[in-house]
Amino acid sequence: MPLFAPRFYTYIIALIFVTSLVVMSLNLVVGFGGMFQFHHGVFYGVGAYATALVLTRTSLPTWSGFIVGPIVAALIGLIIGGFCVRLTRLYFAMLQISLGSLLWAIVFRWYSFTGGDDGIHGIRMPSFLQSLNSSYYFILIILTLCLILMYRILKSPFGNTLQAIRDNPQRCEAVGINVRRYQLLGIVIATFFAGVAGMLFVVLERSVFADLLFWVLSLEIFIMCLLGGWFTFFGPVLGTAIIVSLRTFVGKYTEYWTLILGVILILVIFFLPEGVMGYFQELIKPQGKETLQRGKTIDASSGVDL
């Protein structure tokens, strides 16, 4: 992309890469884990702030900041998840939104440490990340590695168990699976990847601000996941590309671009309940098989669960 596209479009594609990573991390727990994690953006912001604070307030090497961000996000995910997995469905979501909003309030008001609503700006990057092109390639490499790792996790016995818990937690518990432990581990993994996305945001923007932890961003991330297809692997990437493009190009002509977003979301809910990617997967599914809403495949001729 940087070889032939203008600088602006290179930046937009890099922003889509960063945002798609946090949306896919949300899909790990919502689409494949069945957990109501509606304030996932807070871990994105925690990863970004942890990276920024290490780079601006300590003399540690740059690589340490890149590592600390995801680890801190995973630790916060472990703490919040430890409380939330004790509850189910709506109560899970309400408690997580409350705890996430508490973190946002701390970041928003702690001027001496986080910069408050001013945020942190002018974050220095190492020499090999000074240009936009080098940042673009760095983000692309990290994104590719994370996608490969996510795919391997979902195809592992742990990933299969997590999806089984999503479909029928009572049956899984009856056969001896520790449901809460698997759910908590899934949250920690997802928040780690959200922290990686937050670190990449710092690399791209050279700044952080408190709105990264606000619930509005979490809602936008959830919409991207829903629009692309939350029971598919690459659906969140497509949803991210659509929303970021709308916000960028439609927002140039009107400040009410969210009205267009709302109309699109309503149409998707009514006509594409499984998202854009889920719709295309339904079109190309093999003959003789029926794909259910949550990715469960049944042989239509014999009724055998595959």
MARVO-483798 format. One record per residue (C-alpha): residue number from 1; residue in three letters; x, y, z negated. Coordinates in nm, 3 decimals. Each point is the difference from the previous one (the first is absolute). Layout:
BEGIN
NODE    nr   rest         X         Y         Z
NODE   NUM    ALA         X         Y         Z
...
This chain:
BEGIN
NODE    nr   rest         X         Y         Z
NODE     1    MET     0.000     0.000     0.000
NODE     2    PRO     0.266     0.263    -0.083
NODE     3    LEU     0.170    -0.066     0.336
NODE     4    PHE    -0.282     0.145     0.211
NODE     5    ALA    -0.269     0.152    -0.226
NODE     6    PRO    -0.002     0.357    -0.133
NODE     7    ARG     0.108     0.051    -0.360
NODE     8    PHE    -0.359     0.059    -0.117
NODE     9    TYR    -0.123    -0.337     0.129
NODE    10    THR     0.299    -0.176    -0.152
NODE    11    TYR    -0.099     0.149    -0.335
NODE    12    ILE    -0.364    -0.109     0.040
NODE    13    ILE     0.099    -0.358     0.083
NODE    14    ALA     0.235    -0.007    -0.300
NODE    15    LEU    -0.284     0.128    -0.220
NODE    16    ILE    -0.226    -0.277     0.133
NODE    17    PHE     0.270    -0.254    -0.085
NODE    18    VAL     0.027     0.126    -0.359
NODE    19    THR    -0.375     0.023    -0.055
NODE    20    SER    -0.070    -0.339     0.159
NODE    21    LEU     0.234    -0.166    -0.250
NODE    22    VAL    -0.197     0.128    -0.299
NODE    23    VAL    -0.329    -0.091     0.172
NODE    24    MET     0.124    -0.354     0.065
NODE    25    SER     0.110    -0.028    -0.362
NODE    26    LEU    -0.356     0.091    -0.099
NODE    27    ASN    -0.129    -0.270     0.234
NODE    28    LEU     0.202    -0.257    -0.193
NODE    29    VAL    -0.219     0.046    -0.307
NODE    30    VAL    -0.329     0.114     0.157
NODE    31    GLY    -0.026    -0.200     0.323
NODE    32    PHE     0.198    -0.309    -0.099
NODE    33    GLY    -0.034     0.020    -0.379
NODE    34    GLY    -0.359     0.117    -0.037
NODE    35    MET     0.085     0.252    -0.273
NODE    36    PHE    -0.163     0.343    -0.016
NODE    37    GLN     0.318     0.208     0.003
NODE    38    PHE    -0.151     0.336     0.096
NODE    39    HIS     0.278     0.224    -0.137
NODE    40    HIS     0.293    -0.162     0.177
NODE    41    GLY     0.146     0.334     0.107
NODE    42    VAL     0.123     0.066    -0.353
NODE    43    PHE     0.272    -0.264     0.045
NODE    44    TYR     0.098     0.160     0.330
NODE    45    GLY     0.047     0.329    -0.187
NODE    46    VAL     0.184    -0.162    -0.291
NODE    47    GLY     0.250    -0.158     0.241
NODE    48    ALA     0.053     0.334     0.172
NODE    49    TYR     0.044     0.193    -0.325
NODE    50    ALA     0.234    -0.258    -0.152
NODE    51    THR     0.220     0.017     0.310
NODE    52    ALA    -0.008     0.380     0.006
NODE    53    LEU     0.084     0.034    -0.370
NODE    54    VAL     0.298    -0.234     0.028
NODE    55    LEU     0.131     0.191     0.303
NODE    56    THR    -0.047     0.348    -0.149
NODE    57    ARG     0.052    -0.038    -0.375
NODE    58    THR     0.274    -0.261    -0.024
NODE    59    SER     0.343    -0.054     0.150
NODE    60    LEU    -0.071    -0.359     0.092
NODE    61    PRO     0.069    -0.117     0.358
NODE    62    THR    -0.273     0.052     0.258
NODE    63    TRP    -0.060    -0.372     0.036
NODE    64    SER    -0.091    -0.021    -0.368
NODE    65    GLY    -0.287     0.242     0.061
NODE    66    PHE    -0.121    -0.212     0.290
NODE    67    ILE    -0.004    -0.304    -0.229
NODE    68    VAL    -0.140     0.166    -0.313
NODE    69    GLY    -0.312     0.134     0.177
NODE    70    PRO    -0.152    -0.340     0.092
NODE    71    ILE     0.105    -0.156    -0.332
NODE    72    VAL    -0.166     0.276    -0.206
NODE    73    ALA    -0.316    -0.028     0.211
NODE    74    ALA    -0.007    -0.377    -0.063
NODE    75    LEU     0.047     0.054    -0.376
NODE    76    ILE    -0.288     0.247    -0.009
NODE    77    GLY    -0.202    -0.252     0.200
NODE    78    LEU     0.084    -0.266    -0.257
NODE    79    ILE    -0.118     0.221    -0.288
NODE    80    ILE    -0.321     0.122     0.166
NODE    81    GLY    -0.070    -0.341     0.152
NODE    82    GLY     0.044    -0.166    -0.338
NODE    83    PHE    -0.299     0.196    -0.127
NODE    84    CYS    -0.209    -0.020     0.318
NODE    85    VAL     0.016    -0.377     0.064
NODE    86    ARG    -0.185    -0.053    -0.328
NODE    87    LEU    -0.302     0.155     0.169
NODE    88    THR    -0.183    -0.085     0.321
NODE    89    ARG    -0.127     0.182     0.306
NODE    90    LEU    -0.148     0.343    -0.079
NODE    91    TYR     0.151     0.019    -0.349
NODE    92    PHE     0.341    -0.092     0.146
NODE    93    ALA    -0.031     0.291     0.246
NODE    94    MET    -0.124     0.248    -0.261
NODE    95    LEU     0.283    -0.074    -0.242
NODE    96    GLN     0.264     0.024     0.271
NODE    97    ILE    -0.139     0.332     0.126
NODE    98    SER     0.005     0.132    -0.358
NODE    99    LEU     0.358    -0.108    -0.071
NODE   100    GLY     0.115     0.124     0.341
NODE   101    SER    -0.163     0.337    -0.058
NODE   102    LEU     0.180     0.020    -0.334
NODE   103    LEU     0.334    -0.043     0.178
NODE   104    TRP    -0.097     0.270     0.250
NODE   105    ALA    -0.085     0.239    -0.283
NODE   106    ILE     0.339    -0.061    -0.164
NODE   107    VAL     0.188     0.065     0.324
NODE   108    PHE    -0.217     0.302     0.081
NODE   109    ARG     0.062     0.170    -0.338
NODE   110    TRP     0.356    -0.101    -0.090
NODE   111    TYR     0.175     0.297     0.162
NODE   112    SER     0.334    -0.046    -0.176
NODE   113    PHE     0.045    -0.354     0.134
NODE   114    THR    -0.212    -0.056     0.311
NODE   115    GLY    -0.039     0.359     0.115
NODE   116    GLY    -0.373    -0.009    -0.066
NODE   117    ASP    -0.221     0.106     0.290
NODE   118    ASP     0.306     0.152     0.171
NODE   119    GLY     0.152    -0.342     0.051
NODE   120    ILE     0.365    -0.063     0.084
NODE   121    HIS     0.144     0.140     0.322
NODE   122    GLY     0.333     0.011     0.181
NODE   123    ILE     0.101    -0.356    -0.089
NODE   124    ARG     0.341    -0.075     0.146
NODE   125    MET     0.054    -0.309     0.208
NODE   126    PRO     0.331    -0.176     0.079
NODE   127    SER     0.179     0.090     0.321
NODE   128    PHE    -0.138    -0.294     0.198
NODE   129    LEU    -0.358     0.120    -0.069
NODE   130    GLN     0.043     0.369     0.076
NODE   131    SER    -0.178    -0.002     0.336
NODE   132    LEU    -0.359    -0.095     0.079
NODE   133    ASN     0.113    -0.266     0.246
NODE   134    SER     0.216    -0.177    -0.258
NODE   135    SER    -0.284     0.017    -0.254
NODE   136    TYR    -0.234    -0.145     0.262
NODE   137    TYR     0.222    -0.301     0.061
NODE   138    PHE     0.056    -0.052    -0.373
NODE   139    ILE    -0.377     0.004    -0.063
NODE   140    LEU    -0.059    -0.238     0.291
NODE   141    ILE     0.257    -0.249    -0.131
NODE   142    ILE    -0.138     0.004    -0.356
NODE   143    LEU    -0.358    -0.029     0.128
NODE   144    THR     0.090    -0.301     0.216
NODE   145    LEU     0.171    -0.176    -0.291
NODE   146    CYS    -0.298     0.067    -0.228
NODE   147    LEU    -0.248    -0.130     0.258
NODE   148    ILE     0.199    -0.321     0.042
NODE   149    LEU     0.014    -0.043    -0.377
NODE   150    MET    -0.373     0.069    -0.041
NODE   151    TYR    -0.082    -0.253     0.270
NODE   152    ARG     0.216    -0.264    -0.165
NODE   153    ILE    -0.166     0.068    -0.336
NODE   154    LEU    -0.351    -0.033     0.143
NODE   155    LYS     0.090    -0.327     0.176
NODE   156    SER     0.164    -0.144    -0.313
NODE   157    PRO    -0.179    -0.217    -0.259
NODE   158    PHE    -0.032     0.311    -0.216
NODE   159    GLY    -0.174     0.187     0.284
NODE   160    ASN    -0.236    -0.291     0.064
NODE   161    THR    -0.085    -0.018    -0.370
NODE   162    LEU    -0.064     0.375    -0.013
NODE   163    GLN    -0.243    -0.026     0.291
NODE   164    ALA    -0.171    -0.299    -0.164
NODE   165    ILE    -0.047     0.210    -0.315
NODE   166    ARG    -0.152     0.272     0.216
NODE   167    ASP    -0.253    -0.242     0.147
NODE   168    ASN    -0.091    -0.190    -0.317
NODE   169    PRO     0.174     0.095    -0.327
NODE   170    GLN    -0.226    -0.223    -0.209
NODE   171    ARG     0.091    -0.312     0.195
NODE   172    CYS     0.372     0.088    -0.011
NODE   173    GLU    -0.017     0.042    -0.375
NODE   174    ALA    -0.183    -0.330    -0.029
NODE   175    VAL     0.284    -0.188     0.172
NODE   176    GLY     0.260     0.147    -0.236
NODE   177    ILE     0.124     0.315     0.180
NODE   178    ASN     0.083     0.293    -0.225
NODE   179    VAL    -0.206     0.258     0.189
NODE   180    ARG     0.112     0.304    -0.197
NODE   181    ARG     0.367    -0.086     0.036
NODE   182    TYR    -0.028    -0.033     0.378
NODE   183    GLN    -0.199     0.321     0.026
NODE   184    LEU     0.253     0.188    -0.211
NODE   185    LEU     0.289    -0.131     0.207
NODE   186    GLY    -0.185     0.104     0.316
NODE   187    ILE    -0.044     0.352    -0.138
NODE   188    VAL     0.369     0.025    -0.091
NODE   189    ILE     0.105    -0.111     0.349
NODE   190    ALA    -0.241     0.243     0.166
NODE   191    THR     0.109     0.293    -0.218
NODE   192    PHE     0.364    -0.078     0.075
NODE   193    PHE    -0.066     0.040     0.372
NODE   194    ALA    -0.198     0.317    -0.073
NODE   195    GLY     0.309     0.127    -0.184
NODE   196    VAL     0.212    -0.080     0.306
NODE   197    ALA    -0.240     0.210     0.206
NODE   198    GLY     0.035     0.282    -0.253
NODE   199    MET     0.378    -0.019     0.032
NODE   200    LEU    -0.029     0.020     0.379
NODE   201    PHE    -0.227     0.304    -0.037
NODE   202    VAL     0.282     0.178    -0.183
NODE   203    VAL     0.242    -0.096     0.279
NODE   204    LEU    -0.236     0.146     0.260
NODE   205    GLU    -0.131     0.310    -0.177
NODE   206    ARG     0.287     0.090    -0.239
NODE   207    SER    -0.265     0.098    -0.256
NODE   208    VAL    -0.273    -0.137    -0.226
NODE   209    PHE    -0.313     0.154    -0.148
NODE   210    ALA    -0.266    -0.097    -0.254
NODE   211    ASP    -0.271    -0.059     0.261
NODE   212    LEU     0.175    -0.328     0.084
NODE   213    LEU    -0.151    -0.136    -0.323
NODE   214    PHE    -0.344     0.158     0.043
NODE   215    TRP    -0.303    -0.221     0.053
NODE   216    VAL    -0.087     0.167     0.332
NODE   217    LEU     0.312    -0.147     0.161
NODE   218    SER    -0.087    -0.341    -0.142
NODE   219    LEU    -0.344     0.028     0.161
NODE   220    GLU     0.160     0.090     0.332
NODE   221    ILE     0.233    -0.301    -0.026
NODE   222    PHE    -0.299    -0.225    -0.070
NODE   223    ILE    -0.185     0.140     0.304
NODE   224    MET     0.304    -0.076     0.220
NODE   225    CYS     0.000    -0.358    -0.127
NODE   226    LEU    -0.375    -0.036     0.056
NODE   227    LEU     0.009     0.156     0.347
NODE   228    GLY     0.282    -0.218     0.131
NODE   229    GLY    -0.129    -0.325    -0.149
NODE   230    TRP     0.066    -0.093    -0.360
NODE   231    PHE    -0.007    -0.378     0.057
NODE   232    THR     0.265     0.020     0.272
NODE   233    PHE     0.376     0.041    -0.028
NODE   234    PHE     0.064     0.277     0.254
NODE   235    GLY    -0.341     0.166    -0.032
NODE   236    PRO     0.121     0.259    -0.256
NODE   237    VAL     0.271     0.114     0.244
NODE   238    LEU    -0.264     0.068     0.265
NODE   239    GLY    -0.225     0.178    -0.250
NODE   240    THR     0.291     0.216    -0.113
NODE   241    ALA     0.086     0.097     0.356
NODE   242    ILE    -0.361     0.102     0.068
NODE   243    ILE    -0.043     0.211    -0.315
NODE   244    VAL     0.341     0.171     0.015
NODE   245    SER    -0.052     0.081     0.368
NODE   246    LEU    -0.346     0.143    -0.071
NODE   247    ARG     0.131     0.208    -0.287
NODE   248    THR     0.287     0.131     0.210
NODE   249    PHE    -0.156     0.072     0.338
NODE   250    VAL    -0.366     0.065    -0.087
NODE   251    GLY     0.112     0.212    -0.297
NODE   252    LYS     0.171     0.237     0.245
NODE   253    TYR    -0.339     0.106     0.137
NODE   254    THR    -0.222    -0.011    -0.307
NODE   255    GLU     0.045    -0.008    -0.375
NODE   256    TYR    -0.303    -0.228    -0.026
NODE   257    TRP     0.176    -0.306     0.140
NODE   258    THR    -0.119    -0.198    -0.304
NODE   259    LEU    -0.355     0.035     0.139
NODE   260    ILE     0.112    -0.194     0.307
NODE   261    LEU     0.172    -0.251    -0.229
NODE   262    GLY    -0.325    -0.047    -0.192
NODE   263    VAL    -0.198    -0.066     0.318
NODE   264    ILE     0.259    -0.255     0.116
NODE   265    LEU    -0.009    -0.174    -0.338
NODE   266    ILE    -0.381    -0.024     0.010
NODE   267    LEU     0.014    -0.150     0.350
NODE   268    VAL     0.264    -0.252    -0.109
NODE   269    ILE    -0.205    -0.108    -0.302
NODE   270    PHE    -0.309    -0.059     0.214
NODE   271    PHE     0.153    -0.145     0.316
NODE   272    LEU     0.350    -0.124    -0.097
NODE   273    PRO    -0.031    -0.117    -0.362
NODE   274    GLU     0.329    -0.193     0.025
NODE   275    GLY     0.188     0.292     0.155
NODE   276    VAL     0.137     0.057     0.347
NODE   277    MET     0.259    -0.279    -0.017
NODE   278    GLY    -0.254    -0.240    -0.148
NODE   279    TYR    -0.234     0.074     0.290
NODE   280    PHE     0.267    -0.083     0.258
NODE   281    GLN     0.089    -0.318    -0.184
NODE   282    GLU    -0.364    -0.107     0.019
NODE   283    LEU     0.005     0.058     0.376
NODE   284    ILE     0.304    -0.219     0.059
NODE   285    LYS    -0.068    -0.274    -0.256
NODE   286    PRO     0.035    -0.358     0.134
NODE   287    GLN    -0.306    -0.185     0.127
NODE   288    GLY    -0.147    -0.252    -0.242
NODE   289    LYS     0.100     0.194    -0.308
NODE   290    GLU    -0.183     0.254    -0.206
NODE   291    THR     0.198     0.263    -0.190
NODE   292    LEU    -0.170     0.116    -0.315
NODE   293    GLN     0.024     0.345    -0.151
NODE   294    ARG     0.298    -0.068    -0.221
NODE   295    GLY     0.216    -0.193     0.240
NODE   296    LYS    -0.138    -0.343    -0.090
NODE   297    THR    -0.007    -0.224     0.308
NODE   298    ILE    -0.252    -0.281     0.043
NODE   299    ASP    -0.020    -0.246     0.288
NODE   300    ALA    -0.345     0.066     0.140
NODE   301    SER    -0.037    -0.354     0.141
NODE   302    SER     0.076    -0.190    -0.318
NODE   303    GLY    -0.049     0.255    -0.278
NODE   304    VAL     0.340    -0.087    -0.146
NODE   305    ASP     0.172     0.279    -0.192
NODE   306    LEU     0.338     0.055     0.166
